[in-house]
Amino acid sequence: MRSIFKTGAAALAGATMLAGTAWAQELSGTLRIISDMSNPGPRAVMEGLAAEFDEMHPNLTVDLTIVDREAWKTQIRNALSANPPDVVNWYAANRMEPYVDAGLFMDITEWWDAGDFEGLESVRGALTQDDRVWGIPYTYYQWGVYYREDIFNELGLSEPTTWEEELANCQVIVDSGRACYTIGTKFLWTAGGWFDYLNMRTNGFDFHMQLARGEIPWTDDRVRQTFANWRTLIDMGAYIEDHQTYSWQEALPFMINGEATAYLMGNFAVDQLRNGGLTDDQLDFYQFPMINPEVTAMGEDAPTDTFHVAAGAQNVDAARAFLQYVTSAEVQTRINGPEGLGQLPVNANASVADDEFVQQGFEMLSNNATGGIAQFFDRDFPAEMASVGMEGLQEFMVFPDNLEDILQRLEAARQRIYQ
C-alpha cells in the first residue's frame, strides 16, 4: 500500500497546535517512509502521522508505503540497499545489529546529543550499538496473559500467581472441553514468547540473558528444566491443536469464541480482541506467574518498536524532523492511547492512557518487573540464533519427544554463531 500526502490531506487533530514546535521547520522535497504497521489499528496511526506531518509542511510531500509486517522482515535489507527510503520501521536491540553492521542505518548520535529527543534518555541504550545511536523508539508494550474473565468466573477460577495455580487452572479448563491457551506458531515468534517466560520464571532474567548472549549451552540441565515445565503444559493438552498452521491473528478466534481461555501475547492483541466482539467485562490480564520459588524477581518482555533513518536517505532534514515529531510528548500521548496503538509511550513526559490494559501494563513494568526487561526472543538473541532457535521451539511444541535432537542442533548453532 502506498499513500502520497500533500496539503489538504486529512490530518489528525492537533496539527495546528503542533505547528509551532521545533520540528515545524521549513522542509521541502519528498519524505519517503516505509512502515510495517500493517494491522488495522497501527496502520491508521501510521497513515495519520504521515498525513499530519505532511499538513504541517506545505512544501514537503510525505510518500508512505505500508508493507505486511511479516513480509517486511525479509524485505527490509533489499529496501535499504537499493533506492532506500528516508525512514523505516524496525525493532530495537539485536534486531537492528545486522543493518548497523552492514552500514544500512544512519548513525544519529549527534541528534541525540543535540537534545532532539527530550524525554527519551532512559531508553537510549536500547538503540545503542558500539557507543553510537542508530534510531529512536516510538512505542513499547507489555506481554502477559490475556484471558477470558467471564469463563474464569464460570469455572470458579482466580488469576494464578504460582505455577501450581496455573497448572490447576489449566486442568479445570481442559476438563471443561476448552484449551487453556490459543497460539499461532506459523511464523514461529509466538513460541519464542513462551520460551522467554518459562525460562525467565524457571531460571531468572540474568540466566535468560546469558543464554541470549551465547554464554550458556542449550544442553545445560537448567535449560532442560525450562523445557520440562513447558512439556507439562503440552502433555496436558493446554494448547489449541494444529497451532503451527495459524498466524497469531488466525489464532484469535479460538479465544473470541471461547474455545480457548487465554493468550500469552503483547498488548497489541487487545484491539483485535475488542474488534472481535469481546468487551472489557469479558477480558482481563495477569502477569505470567512465578514458577521457581527461588526466582522471585520477575523478568518481563516489553519489546520496543523503532524508527530508523536509512544510511542512503535523500531527505535527511525531513527525516530528522519526523523523528523529533513522532517522539514528542504530545504525539506520544496521542498515538499510544486507546484510539491509537493502545500501548505505552516512550517519552517520559507523555501521559499513559486511561485504558485498563495499558494501565495494568504500566503498573506491572514500573513496579513488578524487578528481574529486568527483555526485548523478546527474536530481538535479544542474534538474528541467526533466533531463527534457528524459534524453529526448534515450534518443533518442540508439536513434537516434544524430539527435544534431545533439538537441543543438540541449537547447541551446535550456538557454538558456530557466537565464535
C-alpha positions as CSV (number, residue, x, y, z in Angstrom):
1,M,0.0,0.0,0.0
2,R,1.3,3.4,-0.9
3,S,-0.1,6.8,0.0
4,I,1.3,10.2,-1.0
5,F,0.1,13.0,1.2
6,K,0.0,16.7,0.4
7,T,-1.5,19.8,1.9
8,G,-5.2,19.3,2.1
9,A,-5.0,15.7,3.2
10,A,-7.0,14.8,6.3
11,A,-4.7,15.3,9.3
12,L,-5.0,14.2,12.9
13,A,-6.5,16.7,15.3
14,G,-3.8,18.8,16.7
15,A,-1.7,19.7,13.7
16,T,-2.3,23.4,14.1
17,M,-1.3,23.2,17.8
18,L,1.9,21.3,16.9
19,A,2.9,23.7,14.1
20,G,4.8,26.0,16.4
21,T,7.1,23.3,17.7
22,A,10.7,22.6,16.9
23,W,10.1,20.1,14.1
24,A,7.8,22.6,12.2
25,Q,10.7,24.0,10.3
26,E,10.8,24.8,6.6
27,L,11.1,21.4,4.8
28,S,10.8,20.6,1.1
29,G,11.0,17.8,-1.3
30,T,9.7,14.3,-0.6
31,L,10.0,12.3,2.6
32,R,9.8,8.6,1.8
33,I,8.7,6.3,4.7
34,I,8.3,2.5,4.6
35,S,6.3,1.1,7.5
36,D,5.4,-2.4,8.6
37,M,2.5,-1.1,10.7
38,S,0.1,-3.2,8.6
39,N,-2.5,-4.3,11.2
40,P,-5.7,-2.1,11.1
41,G,-5.1,-0.1,14.3
42,P,-1.4,0.6,13.8
43,R,-2.0,1.3,10.0
44,A,-4.5,4.0,10.9
45,V,-1.9,5.5,13.3
46,M,0.8,5.5,10.7
47,E,-1.3,7.0,8.0
48,G,-2.5,9.7,10.4
49,L,1.1,10.5,11.3
50,A,2.1,10.8,7.7
51,A,-0.9,13.0,6.9
52,E,-0.4,15.2,9.8
53,F,3.4,15.7,9.2
54,D,2.6,16.5,5.6
55,E,0.0,19.0,6.6
56,M,2.5,20.8,8.8
57,H,4.9,21.3,5.9
58,P,3.3,22.9,2.8
59,N,6.5,22.4,0.7
60,L,7.0,18.8,1.7
61,T,5.3,15.7,0.3
62,V,5.2,12.6,2.5
63,D,5.3,9.4,0.5
64,L,4.2,6.5,2.8
65,T,4.4,2.8,1.8
66,I,2.9,0.2,4.2
67,V,4.0,-3.4,3.8
68,D,3.0,-6.6,5.5
69,R,4.7,-6.9,8.9
70,E,5.9,-10.5,8.3
71,A,7.0,-9.8,4.7
72,W,9.0,-6.7,5.9
73,K,11.3,-9.0,7.9
74,T,12.6,-10.4,4.7
75,Q,12.3,-7.3,2.5
76,I,14.0,-4.7,4.7
77,R,17.6,-5.4,3.6
78,N,16.8,-5.1,-0.1
79,A,14.7,-1.9,0.6
80,L,17.6,-0.3,2.4
81,S,20.1,-1.4,-0.2
82,A,18.6,-0.2,-3.5
83,N,17.0,3.3,-3.8
84,P,16.4,3.4,0.0
85,P,13.6,5.4,1.7
86,D,14.4,8.0,4.2
87,V,12.7,6.4,7.3
88,V,11.8,2.8,8.1
89,N,10.1,0.9,10.9
90,W,12.1,-1.7,12.7
91,Y,13.0,-3.0,16.2
92,A,15.5,-2.3,19.0
93,A,18.3,-4.3,20.4
94,N,19.9,-7.2,18.5
95,R,17.3,-6.9,15.7
96,M,19.0,-3.8,14.4
97,E,22.5,-5.1,14.6
98,P,22.7,-6.7,11.1
99,Y,21.7,-3.4,9.5
100,V,24.0,-1.4,11.6
101,D,26.9,-3.7,10.8
102,A,26.0,-3.6,7.1
103,G,26.0,0.2,7.1
104,L,22.3,0.5,6.2
105,F,21.2,2.5,9.2
106,M,22.3,6.1,9.7
107,D,24.3,7.0,12.9
108,I,22.1,9.6,14.6
109,T,24.1,10.0,17.8
110,E,24.6,13.7,17.1
111,W,20.9,14.3,17.0
112,W,20.5,12.6,20.4
113,D,23.4,14.6,21.8
114,A,21.9,17.8,20.5
115,G,18.8,17.2,22.6
116,D,16.4,16.3,19.7
117,F,14.7,13.6,21.8
118,E,13.9,15.1,25.1
119,G,12.2,12.6,27.4
120,L,13.8,9.6,25.8
121,E,17.1,9.5,27.7
122,S,16.2,6.3,29.7
123,V,15.6,4.3,26.5
124,R,18.7,5.4,24.6
125,G,20.6,2.2,25.5
126,A,18.1,0.1,23.5
127,L,19.1,1.9,20.3
128,T,22.9,2.0,21.1
129,Q,25.5,-0.2,19.5
130,D,29.3,0.4,19.5
131,D,28.6,3.5,21.6
132,R,26.6,5.0,18.7
133,V,22.8,5.5,18.5
134,W,21.0,4.2,15.4
135,G,17.4,5.1,15.7
136,I,14.5,6.2,18.0
137,P,11.8,4.2,19.9
138,Y,8.2,5.3,19.5
139,T,6.2,2.7,21.5
140,Y,6.7,-0.3,23.8
141,Y,4.2,-2.7,25.3
142,Q,3.9,-5.4,27.9
143,W,3.5,-9.1,27.3
144,G,1.4,-11.2,29.6
145,V,-1.6,-13.5,29.8
146,Y,-4.8,-12.1,28.4
147,Y,-7.7,-14.2,29.4
148,R,-11.5,-14.6,29.3
149,E,-12.5,-13.3,32.7
150,D,-16.1,-14.5,32.1
151,I,-15.0,-18.1,31.5
152,F,-12.8,-17.9,34.6
153,N,-15.8,-16.8,36.6
154,E,-17.9,-19.5,35.1
155,L,-15.4,-22.1,36.2
156,G,-14.7,-20.6,39.6
157,L,-11.0,-19.7,38.7
158,S,-8.9,-16.9,40.0
159,E,-5.8,-15.3,38.5
160,P,-2.8,-17.6,39.3
161,T,0.3,-16.3,40.9
162,T,2.2,-19.6,41.1
163,W,2.9,-22.4,38.7
164,E,0.9,-24.8,40.7
165,E,-2.1,-22.5,40.5
166,E,-1.6,-22.0,36.7
167,L,-1.5,-25.8,36.2
168,A,-4.5,-26.3,38.4
169,N,-6.5,-23.7,36.5
170,C,-5.4,-25.3,33.2
171,Q,-6.6,-28.7,34.3
172,V,-10.1,-27.3,35.1
173,I,-10.2,-25.6,31.7
174,V,-9.2,-28.7,29.8
175,D,-11.7,-30.7,31.7
176,S,-14.4,-28.2,30.6
177,G,-13.6,-29.1,27.0
178,R,-11.6,-26.0,26.2
179,A,-7.9,-25.3,25.5
180,C,-6.1,-23.3,28.1
181,Y,-4.2,-21.2,25.5
182,T,-4.6,-20.2,22.0
183,I,-1.5,-19.6,19.9
184,G,-0.4,-19.4,16.3
185,T,3.1,-20.5,15.7
186,K,3.1,-20.4,11.9
187,F,5.5,-17.5,12.0
188,L,7.5,-19.0,14.9
189,W,8.0,-15.9,17.1
190,T,5.0,-16.6,19.3
191,A,6.7,-19.8,20.5
192,G,9.7,-17.6,21.4
193,G,7.4,-15.7,23.8
194,W,6.5,-18.8,25.7
195,F,10.2,-19.8,26.0
196,D,11.1,-16.3,27.2
197,Y,8.6,-16.5,30.1
198,L,9.2,-20.1,31.0
199,N,12.9,-19.7,31.1
200,M,12.8,-16.3,33.0
201,R,10.5,-17.9,35.5
202,T,12.4,-21.1,35.8
203,N,16.0,-19.7,35.8
204,G,15.7,-16.0,36.2
205,F,16.2,-13.0,33.9
206,D,20.0,-12.9,34.2
207,F,20.3,-16.6,33.2
208,H,18.0,-15.9,30.2
209,M,20.1,-13.0,29.0
210,Q,23.3,-15.1,29.4
211,L,21.7,-17.7,27.2
212,A,20.8,-15.0,24.7
213,R,24.5,-13.9,24.7
214,G,25.7,-17.4,24.0
215,E,27.3,-17.8,27.4
216,I,25.3,-20.9,28.4
217,P,25.0,-24.2,26.4
218,W,21.5,-25.2,25.3
219,T,22.2,-28.6,26.7
220,D,22.6,-27.2,30.2
221,D,20.3,-29.0,32.7
222,R,18.7,-25.7,33.7
223,V,17.5,-25.2,30.1
224,R,16.2,-28.7,30.1
225,Q,14.2,-27.9,33.2
226,T,12.6,-25.0,31.3
227,F,11.5,-27.4,28.6
228,A,10.3,-29.9,31.2
229,N,8.0,-27.3,32.6
230,W,6.8,-26.5,29.1
231,R,6.1,-30.1,28.4
232,T,3.9,-30.3,31.4
233,L,1.5,-28.0,29.6
234,I,1.9,-29.7,26.2
235,D,1.1,-33.1,27.7
236,M,-2.0,-31.7,29.4
237,G,-3.4,-30.6,26.1
238,A,-3.1,-26.9,27.1
239,Y,-2.7,-25.5,23.6
240,I,-5.1,-25.5,20.7
241,E,-4.5,-28.2,18.1
242,D,-2.6,-27.5,14.8
243,H,-1.3,-24.2,16.1
244,Q,1.6,-24.4,13.6
245,T,-0.9,-23.8,10.8
246,Y,-2.1,-20.4,12.2
247,S,-0.7,-16.9,12.4
248,W,-1.1,-15.1,15.7
249,Q,-4.1,-13.3,14.2
250,E,-5.7,-16.5,12.9
251,A,-5.5,-17.9,16.5
252,L,-7.5,-15.1,17.9
253,P,-11.0,-16.6,17.1
254,F,-10.3,-19.6,19.4
255,M,-10.3,-17.1,22.3
256,I,-13.0,-14.9,21.0
257,N,-15.3,-17.9,20.5
258,G,-14.5,-19.4,23.9
259,E,-12.7,-22.5,22.6
260,A,-9.6,-21.3,24.4
261,T,-9.4,-19.1,27.5
262,A,-6.1,-17.3,27.3
263,Y,-3.4,-15.9,25.1
264,L,0.2,-15.2,26.1
265,M,0.7,-12.1,23.9
266,G,1.6,-8.5,23.6
267,N,-0.8,-5.7,24.4
268,F,-1.3,-5.1,20.7
269,A,-3.7,-8.1,20.7
270,V,-6.3,-6.2,22.8
271,D,-7.5,-4.1,19.9
272,Q,-8.2,-7.1,17.8
273,L,-9.9,-9.0,20.7
274,R,-12.2,-6.0,21.2
275,N,-12.8,-5.7,17.4
276,G,-13.7,-9.4,17.5
277,G,-16.6,-8.6,19.9
278,L,-15.2,-9.2,23.3
279,T,-15.9,-6.5,25.9
280,D,-13.7,-5.3,28.7
281,D,-16.0,-7.1,31.1
282,Q,-15.0,-10.4,29.4
283,L,-11.3,-9.7,29.2
284,D,-8.6,-9.3,31.8
285,F,-4.8,-9.6,32.2
286,Y,-2.3,-11.1,34.6
287,Q,1.4,-11.3,34.9
288,F,2.9,-14.6,34.0
289,P,3.1,-16.5,37.3
290,M,6.1,-17.5,39.3
291,I,7.5,-21.0,38.6
292,N,10.6,-21.4,40.7
293,P,10.2,-20.0,44.3
294,E,13.8,-19.1,44.2
295,V,13.3,-16.7,41.3
296,T,11.2,-14.0,42.9
297,A,12.4,-11.1,40.8
298,M,10.1,-11.1,37.7
299,G,11.6,-10.5,34.3
300,E,9.2,-9.3,31.6
301,D,9.2,-9.0,27.8
302,A,8.5,-5.4,26.8
303,P,9.5,-5.0,23.1
304,T,10.3,-1.6,21.8
305,D,9.4,-0.6,18.2
306,T,11.5,1.9,16.4
307,F,12.1,4.2,13.5
308,H,15.4,4.4,11.7
309,V,16.9,6.7,9.1
310,A,18.4,4.8,6.1
311,A,22.1,5.4,5.5
312,G,21.2,6.3,1.9
313,A,18.4,8.7,2.9
314,Q,17.9,11.6,0.4
315,N,15.9,13.9,2.7
316,V,17.8,13.8,5.9
317,D,16.4,17.1,7.2
318,A,12.9,15.9,6.9
319,A,13.8,12.5,8.4
320,R,15.3,14.2,11.4
321,A,12.3,16.5,11.9
322,F,9.9,13.5,11.6
323,L,11.8,11.6,14.3
324,Q,11.5,14.6,16.6
325,Y,7.8,14.9,15.8
326,V,6.9,11.3,16.4
327,T,8.8,11.1,19.7
328,S,7.4,14.4,21.1
329,A,5.4,14.1,24.3
330,E,2.2,15.3,22.6
331,V,2.4,12.9,19.8
332,Q,3.5,10.0,22.0
333,T,0.5,10.5,24.3
334,R,-1.9,10.5,21.3
335,I,-0.6,7.6,19.2
336,N,-0.2,5.3,22.2
337,G,-3.7,6.0,23.5
338,P,-6.7,3.7,23.3
339,E,-7.8,5.2,20.0
340,G,-4.3,4.6,18.6
341,L,-1.8,1.8,19.4
342,G,-3.1,1.1,22.8
343,Q,0.4,0.8,24.1
344,L,2.9,2.6,26.3
345,P,4.6,5.9,25.3
346,V,8.4,6.0,25.4
347,N,8.6,9.7,26.2
348,A,8.8,10.2,29.9
349,N,6.9,13.4,29.6
350,A,3.9,11.8,27.8
351,S,0.7,10.6,29.6
352,V,-0.2,7.0,29.9
353,A,-3.7,6.3,28.5
354,D,-6.7,5.8,30.8
355,D,-7.2,2.3,29.5
356,E,-7.5,-0.8,31.7
357,F,-4.8,-2.9,29.9
358,V,-2.4,-0.1,29.2
359,Q,-2.6,0.9,32.9
360,Q,-2.1,-2.7,34.0
361,G,1.0,-3.0,31.8
362,F,2.4,0.3,33.0
363,E,1.9,-0.7,36.6
364,M,3.5,-4.1,36.1
365,L,6.5,-2.8,34.2
366,S,7.0,0.1,36.6
367,N,6.6,-1.8,39.9
368,N,6.7,-5.5,39.4
369,A,9.4,-6.2,36.8
370,T,12.3,-6.2,39.2
371,G,14.1,-9.0,37.4
372,G,14.6,-6.9,34.3
373,I,13.1,-6.0,30.9
374,A,13.8,-8.2,27.9
375,Q,13.1,-7.1,24.3
376,F,11.8,-10.6,23.2
377,F,13.4,-13.8,21.9
378,D,14.0,-12.7,18.3
379,R,15.4,-9.4,19.4
380,D,17.6,-10.4,22.3
381,F,19.2,-13.4,20.6
382,P,21.3,-12.7,17.5
383,A,19.3,-12.9,14.3
384,E,20.7,-16.2,13.1
385,M,20.4,-17.9,16.5
386,A,16.9,-16.5,16.9
387,S,15.9,-18.1,13.6
388,V,17.3,-21.5,14.4
389,G,16.1,-21.3,17.9
390,M,12.5,-20.5,17.1
391,E,12.3,-23.3,14.5
392,G,13.4,-25.6,17.4
393,L,10.8,-24.1,19.8
394,Q,8.0,-24.6,17.4
395,E,9.1,-28.2,16.6
396,F,9.2,-28.9,20.3
397,M,5.6,-27.7,20.8
398,V,4.5,-30.1,18.0
399,F,6.9,-33.0,18.7
400,P,8.1,-32.7,22.3
401,D,9.8,-36.1,22.0
402,N,12.3,-34.5,19.7
403,L,13.8,-32.4,22.5
404,E,17.2,-34.1,22.6
405,D,17.8,-33.6,18.9
406,I,16.5,-30.0,19.1
407,L,18.9,-29.2,21.9
408,Q,21.8,-30.7,20.1
409,R,21.0,-28.6,17.0
410,L,20.7,-25.4,19.0
411,E,23.9,-26.1,20.8
412,A,25.8,-26.7,17.5
413,A,24.3,-23.4,16.2
414,R,25.4,-21.6,19.4
415,Q,29.0,-22.8,19.1
416,R,29.1,-21.7,15.4
417,I,27.3,-18.4,15.7
418,Y,28.9,-17.0,18.8
419,Q,32.5,-17.7,17.8
